[in-house]
Amino acid sequence: MSVPNFKGYEDVVRFLRTGGDVWYYTMVEEYMDMIASDLPEEEFDVEELNGWIENELGELQEGYEDYVDQR
């Protein structure tokens, strides 16, 4: 699984238009809806998005490990 590392707003828009990876698409879409939908392009913080994706992946990993440990 290749984690997207967006370089700018255009990368994010392209990712959403082409469907992107299904694991990350919903994360990016949620971020854009919650945080970035009202921001002008020049105020969009791509590093914040990249960090948010990493955080979400960490939470998924923790949930998976908890599930496996309980089995």
KOLVOVO-496989 format. One record per atom (N, C-alpha, C): residue number from 1; residue in three letters; atom name; x, y, z. Coordinates in nm, 2 decimals. Atoms other than C-alpha are relative to their C-alpha. Layout:
REM residues N
<rec seq="NUM" type="Ala" atom="CA" xx="X" yy="Y" zz="Z"/>
...
This chain:
REM residues 71
<rec seq="1" type="Met" atom="N" xx="0.08" yy="-0.12" zz="0.00"/>
<rec seq="1" type="Met" atom="CA" xx="0.00" yy="0.00" zz="0.00"/>
<rec seq="1" type="Met" atom="C" xx="0.09" yy="0.12" zz="0.00"/>
<rec seq="2" type="Ser" atom="N" xx="-0.08" yy="-0.12" zz="0.02"/>
<rec seq="2" type="Ser" atom="CA" xx="0.15" yy="0.33" zz="-0.11"/>
<rec seq="2" type="Ser" atom="C" xx="-0.08" yy="0.12" zz="0.06"/>
<rec seq="3" type="Val" atom="N" xx="0.06" yy="-0.11" zz="-0.07"/>
<rec seq="3" type="Val" atom="CA" xx="0.07" yy="0.62" zz="0.12"/>
<rec seq="3" type="Val" atom="C" xx="0.02" yy="0.13" zz="-0.09"/>
<rec seq="4" type="Pro" atom="N" xx="-0.02" yy="-0.12" zz="0.08"/>
<rec seq="4" type="Pro" atom="CA" xx="0.00" yy="0.94" zz="-0.08"/>
<rec seq="4" type="Pro" atom="C" xx="0.07" yy="0.11" zz="0.08"/>
<rec seq="5" type="Asn" atom="N" xx="-0.07" yy="-0.12" zz="-0.06"/>
<rec seq="5" type="Asn" atom="CA" xx="0.23" yy="1.23" zz="-0.01"/>
<rec seq="5" type="Asn" atom="C" xx="-0.02" yy="0.11" zz="-0.09"/>
<rec seq="6" type="Phe" atom="N" xx="0.04" yy="-0.10" zz="0.09"/>
<rec seq="6" type="Phe" atom="CA" xx="0.06" yy="1.52" zz="-0.17"/>
<rec seq="6" type="Phe" atom="C" xx="0.10" yy="0.12" zz="0.01"/>
<rec seq="7" type="Lys" atom="N" xx="-0.09" yy="-0.11" zz="0.01"/>
<rec seq="7" type="Lys" atom="CA" xx="0.28" yy="1.81" zz="-0.29"/>
<rec seq="7" type="Lys" atom="C" xx="-0.07" yy="0.13" zz="0.00"/>
<rec seq="8" type="Gly" atom="N" xx="0.07" yy="-0.13" zz="0.01"/>
<rec seq="8" type="Gly" atom="CA" xx="0.01" yy="2.07" zz="-0.33"/>
<rec seq="8" type="Gly" atom="C" xx="-0.15" yy="-0.03" zz="-0.02"/>
<rec seq="9" type="Tyr" atom="N" xx="0.15" yy="0.01" zz="0.02"/>
<rec seq="9" type="Tyr" atom="CA" xx="-0.36" yy="2.14" zz="-0.37"/>
<rec seq="9" type="Tyr" atom="C" xx="-0.03" yy="-0.07" zz="-0.13"/>
<rec seq="10" type="Glu" atom="N" xx="0.03" yy="0.07" zz="0.13"/>
<rec seq="10" type="Glu" atom="CA" xx="-0.35" yy="2.03" zz="-0.74"/>
<rec seq="10" type="Glu" atom="C" xx="0.01" yy="-0.15" zz="0.01"/>
<rec seq="11" type="Asp" atom="N" xx="-0.01" yy="0.14" zz="-0.02"/>
<rec seq="11" type="Asp" atom="CA" xx="-0.23" yy="1.69" zz="-0.63"/>
<rec seq="11" type="Asp" atom="C" xx="-0.12" yy="-0.06" zz="0.06"/>
<rec seq="12" type="Val" atom="N" xx="0.12" yy="0.05" zz="-0.08"/>
<rec seq="12" type="Val" atom="CA" xx="-0.52" yy="1.65" zz="-0.39"/>
<rec seq="12" type="Val" atom="C" xx="-0.12" yy="0.00" zz="-0.10"/>
<rec seq="13" type="Val" atom="N" xx="0.12" yy="0.00" zz="0.09"/>
<rec seq="13" type="Val" atom="CA" xx="-0.78" yy="1.76" zz="-0.65"/>
<rec seq="13" type="Val" atom="C" xx="0.01" yy="-0.11" zz="-0.11"/>
<rec seq="14" type="Arg" atom="N" xx="-0.02" yy="0.11" zz="0.10"/>
<rec seq="14" type="Arg" atom="CA" xx="-0.63" yy="1.52" zz="-0.91"/>
<rec seq="14" type="Arg" atom="C" xx="-0.03" yy="-0.13" zz="0.06"/>
<rec seq="15" type="Phe" atom="N" xx="0.03" yy="0.12" zz="-0.07"/>
<rec seq="15" type="Phe" atom="CA" xx="-0.64" yy="1.24" zz="-0.66"/>
<rec seq="15" type="Phe" atom="C" xx="-0.15" yy="-0.02" zz="0.02"/>
<rec seq="16" type="Leu" atom="N" xx="0.15" yy="0.02" zz="-0.02"/>
<rec seq="16" type="Leu" atom="CA" xx="-1.01" yy="1.30" zz="-0.58"/>
<rec seq="16" type="Leu" atom="C" xx="-0.07" yy="-0.01" zz="-0.13"/>
<rec seq="17" type="Arg" atom="N" xx="0.07" yy="0.01" zz="0.13"/>
<rec seq="17" type="Arg" atom="CA" xx="-1.10" yy="1.34" zz="-0.95"/>
<rec seq="17" type="Arg" atom="C" xx="0.02" yy="-0.14" zz="-0.06"/>
<rec seq="18" type="Thr" atom="N" xx="-0.03" yy="0.13" zz="0.06"/>
<rec seq="18" type="Thr" atom="CA" xx="-0.93" yy="1.01" zz="-1.05"/>
<rec seq="18" type="Thr" atom="C" xx="-0.04" yy="-0.11" zz="0.08"/>
<rec seq="19" type="Gly" atom="N" xx="0.04" yy="0.11" zz="-0.09"/>
<rec seq="19" type="Gly" atom="CA" xx="-1.06" yy="0.81" zz="-0.76"/>
<rec seq="19" type="Gly" atom="C" xx="0.10" yy="-0.04" zz="0.10"/>
<rec seq="20" type="Gly" atom="N" xx="-0.10" yy="0.03" zz="-0.09"/>
<rec seq="20" type="Gly" atom="CA" xx="-0.73" yy="0.76" zz="-0.60"/>
<rec seq="20" type="Gly" atom="C" xx="-0.01" yy="-0.14" zz="0.06"/>
<rec seq="21" type="Asp" atom="N" xx="0.00" yy="0.13" zz="-0.07"/>
<rec seq="21" type="Asp" atom="CA" xx="-0.65" yy="0.46" zz="-0.38"/>
<rec seq="21" type="Asp" atom="C" xx="-0.12" yy="0.00" zz="0.10"/>
<rec seq="22" type="Val" atom="N" xx="0.12" yy="0.01" zz="-0.08"/>
<rec seq="22" type="Val" atom="CA" xx="-0.97" yy="0.34" zz="-0.20"/>
<rec seq="22" type="Val" atom="C" xx="0.02" yy="0.01" zz="0.15"/>
<rec seq="23" type="Trp" atom="N" xx="-0.03" yy="-0.01" zz="-0.15"/>
<rec seq="23" type="Trp" atom="CA" xx="-0.80" yy="0.32" zz="0.14"/>
<rec seq="23" type="Trp" atom="C" xx="0.01" yy="0.15" zz="0.04"/>
<rec seq="24" type="Tyr" atom="N" xx="-0.03" yy="-0.14" zz="-0.03"/>
<rec seq="24" type="Tyr" atom="CA" xx="-0.71" yy="0.69" zz="0.12"/>
<rec seq="24" type="Tyr" atom="C" xx="-0.10" yy="0.09" zz="-0.05"/>
<rec seq="25" type="Tyr" atom="N" xx="0.10" yy="-0.09" zz="0.06"/>
<rec seq="25" type="Tyr" atom="CA" xx="-0.99" yy="0.83" zz="-0.09"/>
<rec seq="25" type="Tyr" atom="C" xx="-0.09" yy="0.06" zz="0.10"/>
<rec seq="26" type="Thr" atom="N" xx="0.10" yy="-0.05" zz="-0.09"/>
<rec seq="26" type="Thr" atom="CA" xx="-1.24" yy="0.85" zz="0.19"/>
<rec seq="26" type="Thr" atom="C" xx="0.07" yy="0.09" zz="0.11"/>
<rec seq="27" type="Met" atom="N" xx="-0.07" yy="-0.08" zz="-0.10"/>
<rec seq="27" type="Met" atom="CA" xx="-0.98" yy="0.99" zz="0.43"/>
<rec seq="27" type="Met" atom="C" xx="0.02" yy="0.14" zz="-0.06"/>
<rec seq="28" type="Val" atom="N" xx="-0.02" yy="-0.13" zz="0.06"/>
<rec seq="28" type="Val" atom="CA" xx="-0.89" yy="1.27" zz="0.19"/>
<rec seq="28" type="Val" atom="C" xx="-0.13" yy="0.07" zz="-0.02"/>
<rec seq="29" type="Glu" atom="N" xx="0.13" yy="-0.07" zz="0.02"/>
<rec seq="29" type="Glu" atom="CA" xx="-1.25" yy="1.34" zz="0.10"/>
<rec seq="29" type="Glu" atom="C" xx="-0.05" yy="0.05" zz="0.14"/>
<rec seq="30" type="Glu" atom="N" xx="0.05" yy="-0.05" zz="-0.13"/>
<rec seq="30" type="Glu" atom="CA" xx="-1.34" yy="1.36" zz="0.47"/>
<rec seq="30" type="Glu" atom="C" xx="0.08" yy="0.12" zz="0.05"/>
<rec seq="31" type="Tyr" atom="N" xx="-0.08" yy="-0.12" zz="-0.04"/>
<rec seq="31" type="Tyr" atom="CA" xx="-1.05" yy="1.60" zz="0.54"/>
<rec seq="31" type="Tyr" atom="C" xx="-0.04" yy="0.12" zz="-0.08"/>
<rec seq="32" type="Met" atom="N" xx="0.04" yy="-0.11" zz="0.08"/>
<rec seq="32" type="Met" atom="CA" xx="-1.15" yy="1.82" zz="0.25"/>
<rec seq="32" type="Met" atom="C" xx="-0.13" yy="0.05" zz="0.04"/>
<rec seq="33" type="Asp" atom="N" xx="0.13" yy="-0.05" zz="-0.04"/>
<rec seq="33" type="Asp" atom="CA" xx="-1.51" yy="1.83" zz="0.36"/>
<rec seq="33" type="Asp" atom="C" xx="0.00" yy="0.07" zz="0.14"/>
<rec seq="34" type="Met" atom="N" xx="0.00" yy="-0.05" zz="-0.14"/>
<rec seq="34" type="Met" atom="CA" xx="-1.43" yy="1.89" zz="0.73"/>
<rec seq="34" type="Met" atom="C" xx="0.08" yy="0.13" zz="0.01"/>
<rec seq="35" type="Ile" atom="N" xx="-0.09" yy="-0.11" zz="-0.03"/>
<rec seq="35" type="Ile" atom="CA" xx="-1.14" yy="2.13" zz="0.71"/>
<rec seq="35" type="Ile" atom="C" xx="0.03" yy="0.09" zz="-0.11"/>
<rec seq="36" type="Ala" atom="N" xx="-0.05" yy="-0.08" zz="0.11"/>
<rec seq="36" type="Ala" atom="CA" xx="-1.05" yy="2.25" zz="0.37"/>
<rec seq="36" type="Ala" atom="C" xx="-0.10" yy="0.05" zz="-0.10"/>
<rec seq="37" type="Ser" atom="N" xx="0.10" yy="-0.04" zz="0.10"/>
<rec seq="37" type="Ser" atom="CA" xx="-1.38" yy="2.30" zz="0.19"/>
<rec seq="37" type="Ser" atom="C" xx="-0.02" yy="0.15" zz="-0.01"/>
<rec seq="38" type="Asp" atom="N" xx="0.02" yy="-0.15" zz="0.01"/>
<rec seq="38" type="Asp" atom="CA" xx="-1.40" yy="2.67" zz="0.28"/>
<rec seq="38" type="Asp" atom="C" xx="0.13" yy="0.08" zz="-0.02"/>
<rec seq="39" type="Leu" atom="N" xx="-0.13" yy="-0.07" zz="0.02"/>
<rec seq="39" type="Leu" atom="CA" xx="-1.03" yy="2.75" zz="0.24"/>
<rec seq="39" type="Leu" atom="C" xx="0.03" yy="0.04" zz="-0.14"/>
<rec seq="40" type="Pro" atom="N" xx="-0.05" yy="-0.03" zz="0.13"/>
<rec seq="40" type="Pro" atom="CA" xx="-0.90" yy="2.94" zz="-0.06"/>
<rec seq="40" type="Pro" atom="C" xx="0.13" yy="-0.09" zz="-0.03"/>
<rec seq="41" type="Glu" atom="N" xx="-0.11" yy="0.09" zz="0.04"/>
<rec seq="41" type="Glu" atom="CA" xx="-0.64" yy="2.73" zz="-0.25"/>
<rec seq="41" type="Glu" atom="C" xx="0.13" yy="0.05" zz="0.07"/>
<rec seq="42" type="Glu" atom="N" xx="-0.13" yy="-0.04" zz="-0.05"/>
<rec seq="42" type="Glu" atom="CA" xx="-0.35" yy="2.95" zz="-0.13"/>
<rec seq="42" type="Glu" atom="C" xx="0.01" yy="-0.01" zz="0.15"/>
<rec seq="43" type="Glu" atom="N" xx="-0.01" yy="0.02" zz="-0.15"/>
<rec seq="43" type="Glu" atom="CA" xx="-0.44" yy="2.89" zz="0.24"/>
<rec seq="43" type="Glu" atom="C" xx="0.00" yy="-0.15" zz="0.03"/>
<rec seq="44" type="Phe" atom="N" xx="0.00" yy="0.14" zz="-0.02"/>
<rec seq="44" type="Phe" atom="CA" xx="-0.46" yy="2.51" zz="0.19"/>
<rec seq="44" type="Phe" atom="C" xx="0.14" yy="-0.05" zz="0.05"/>
<rec seq="45" type="Asp" atom="N" xx="-0.12" yy="0.05" zz="-0.06"/>
<rec seq="45" type="Asp" atom="CA" xx="-0.20" yy="2.34" zz="0.41"/>
<rec seq="45" type="Asp" atom="C" xx="0.02" yy="-0.15" zz="-0.03"/>
<rec seq="46" type="Val" atom="N" xx="-0.02" yy="0.14" zz="0.04"/>
<rec seq="46" type="Val" atom="CA" xx="-0.09" yy="2.02" zz="0.23"/>
<rec seq="46" type="Val" atom="C" xx="0.07" yy="-0.08" zz="0.10"/>
<rec seq="47" type="Glu" atom="N" xx="-0.08" yy="0.08" zz="-0.10"/>
<rec seq="47" type="Glu" atom="CA" xx="0.15" yy="1.92" zz="0.51"/>
<rec seq="47" type="Glu" atom="C" xx="-0.10" yy="-0.04" zz="0.11"/>
<rec seq="48" type="Glu" atom="N" xx="0.10" yy="0.04" zz="-0.10"/>
<rec seq="48" type="Glu" atom="CA" xx="-0.14" yy="1.92" zz="0.75"/>
<rec seq="48" type="Glu" atom="C" xx="-0.08" yy="-0.12" zz="-0.05"/>
<rec seq="49" type="Leu" atom="N" xx="0.07" yy="0.11" zz="0.06"/>
<rec seq="49" type="Leu" atom="CA" xx="-0.33" yy="1.69" zz="0.52"/>
<rec seq="49" type="Leu" atom="C" xx="0.08" yy="-0.13" zz="0.01"/>
<rec seq="50" type="Asn" atom="N" xx="-0.09" yy="0.11" zz="-0.01"/>
<rec seq="50" type="Asn" atom="CA" xx="-0.03" yy="1.46" zz="0.49"/>
<rec seq="50" type="Asn" atom="C" xx="0.01" yy="-0.06" zz="0.14"/>
<rec seq="51" type="Gly" atom="N" xx="-0.01" yy="0.04" zz="-0.14"/>
<rec seq="51" type="Gly" atom="CA" xx="0.00" yy="1.45" zz="0.87"/>
<rec seq="51" type="Gly" atom="C" xx="-0.13" yy="-0.06" zz="0.05"/>
<rec seq="52" type="Trp" atom="N" xx="0.13" yy="0.05" zz="-0.04"/>
<rec seq="52" type="Trp" atom="CA" xx="-0.37" yy="1.39" zz="0.91"/>
<rec seq="52" type="Trp" atom="C" xx="-0.02" yy="-0.14" zz="-0.05"/>
<rec seq="53" type="Ile" atom="N" xx="0.01" yy="0.13" zz="0.06"/>
<rec seq="53" type="Ile" atom="CA" xx="-0.35" yy="1.09" zz="0.68"/>
<rec seq="53" type="Ile" atom="C" xx="0.08" yy="-0.10" zz="0.08"/>
<rec seq="54" type="Glu" atom="N" xx="-0.09" yy="0.08" zz="-0.08"/>
<rec seq="54" type="Glu" atom="CA" xx="-0.06" yy="0.95" zz="0.88"/>
<rec seq="54" type="Glu" atom="C" xx="-0.06" yy="-0.03" zz="0.14"/>
<rec seq="55" type="Asn" atom="N" xx="0.07" yy="0.02" zz="-0.12"/>
<rec seq="55" type="Asn" atom="CA" xx="-0.26" yy="1.00" zz="1.20"/>
<rec seq="55" type="Asn" atom="C" xx="-0.11" yy="-0.10" zz="-0.01"/>
<rec seq="56" type="Glu" atom="N" xx="0.11" yy="0.09" zz="0.02"/>
<rec seq="56" type="Glu" atom="CA" xx="-0.56" yy="0.82" zz="1.06"/>
<rec seq="56" type="Glu" atom="C" xx="0.05" yy="-0.14" zz="-0.02"/>
<rec seq="57" type="Leu" atom="N" xx="-0.06" yy="0.13" zz="0.02"/>
<rec seq="57" type="Leu" atom="CA" xx="-0.34" yy="0.53" zz="0.95"/>
<rec seq="57" type="Leu" atom="C" xx="0.04" yy="-0.06" zz="0.13"/>
<rec seq="58" type="Gly" atom="N" xx="-0.05" yy="0.05" zz="-0.14"/>
<rec seq="58" type="Gly" atom="CA" xx="-0.19" yy="0.51" zz="1.30"/>
<rec seq="58" type="Gly" atom="C" xx="-0.12" yy="-0.05" zz="0.08"/>
<rec seq="59" type="Glu" atom="N" xx="0.12" yy="0.04" zz="-0.07"/>
<rec seq="59" type="Glu" atom="CA" xx="-0.54" yy="0.49" zz="1.44"/>
<rec seq="59" type="Glu" atom="C" xx="-0.06" yy="-0.13" zz="-0.05"/>
<rec seq="60" type="Leu" atom="N" xx="0.04" yy="0.12" zz="0.06"/>
<rec seq="60" type="Leu" atom="CA" xx="-0.64" yy="0.22" zz="1.20"/>
<rec seq="60" type="Leu" atom="C" xx="0.09" yy="-0.12" zz="0.04"/>
<rec seq="61" type="Gln" atom="N" xx="-0.10" yy="0.11" zz="-0.04"/>
<rec seq="61" type="Gln" atom="CA" xx="-0.32" yy="0.02" zz="1.28"/>
<rec seq="61" type="Gln" atom="C" xx="-0.03" yy="-0.04" zz="0.14"/>
<rec seq="62" type="Glu" atom="N" xx="0.03" yy="0.03" zz="-0.14"/>
<rec seq="62" type="Glu" atom="CA" xx="-0.40" yy="0.05" zz="1.65"/>
<rec seq="62" type="Glu" atom="C" xx="-0.12" yy="-0.08" zz="0.02"/>
<rec seq="63" type="Gly" atom="N" xx="0.12" yy="0.07" zz="0.00"/>
<rec seq="63" type="Gly" atom="CA" xx="-0.75" yy="-0.07" zz="1.60"/>
<rec seq="63" type="Gly" atom="C" xx="0.01" yy="-0.14" zz="-0.05"/>
<rec seq="64" type="Tyr" atom="N" xx="-0.03" yy="0.13" zz="0.05"/>
<rec seq="64" type="Tyr" atom="CA" xx="-0.63" yy="-0.36" zz="1.40"/>
<rec seq="64" type="Tyr" atom="C" xx="0.07" yy="-0.09" zz="0.10"/>
<rec seq="65" type="Glu" atom="N" xx="-0.08" yy="0.07" zz="-0.10"/>
<rec seq="65" type="Glu" atom="CA" xx="-0.37" yy="-0.46" zz="1.66"/>
<rec seq="65" type="Glu" atom="C" xx="-0.09" yy="-0.04" zz="0.12"/>
<rec seq="66" type="Asp" atom="N" xx="0.09" yy="0.03" zz="-0.11"/>
<rec seq="66" type="Asp" atom="CA" xx="-0.63" yy="-0.44" zz="1.93"/>
<rec seq="66" type="Asp" atom="C" xx="-0.10" yy="-0.12" zz="-0.03"/>
<rec seq="67" type="Tyr" atom="N" xx="0.08" yy="0.10" zz="0.05"/>
<rec seq="67" type="Tyr" atom="CA" xx="-0.86" yy="-0.66" zz="1.73"/>
<rec seq="67" type="Tyr" atom="C" xx="0.07" yy="-0.14" zz="0.00"/>
<rec seq="68" type="Val" atom="N" xx="-0.08" yy="0.12" zz="0.01"/>
<rec seq="68" type="Val" atom="CA" xx="-0.59" yy="-0.92" zz="1.67"/>
<rec seq="68" type="Val" atom="C" xx="0.03" yy="-0.05" zz="0.14"/>
<rec seq="69" type="Asp" atom="N" xx="-0.04" yy="0.04" zz="-0.13"/>
<rec seq="69" type="Asp" atom="CA" xx="-0.48" yy="-0.92" zz="2.03"/>
<rec seq="69" type="Asp" atom="C" xx="-0.12" yy="-0.06" zz="0.08"/>
<rec seq="70" type="Gln" atom="N" xx="0.12" yy="0.05" zz="-0.06"/>
<rec seq="70" type="Gln" atom="CA" xx="-0.84" yy="-0.99" zz="2.14"/>
<rec seq="70" type="Gln" atom="C" xx="-0.05" yy="-0.14" zz="-0.05"/>
<rec seq="71" type="Arg" atom="N" xx="0.04" yy="0.13" zz="0.06"/>
<rec seq="71" type="Arg" atom="CA" xx="-0.87" yy="-1.30" zz="1.92"/>
<rec seq="71" type="Arg" atom="C" xx="0.07" yy="-0.11" zz="0.07"/>
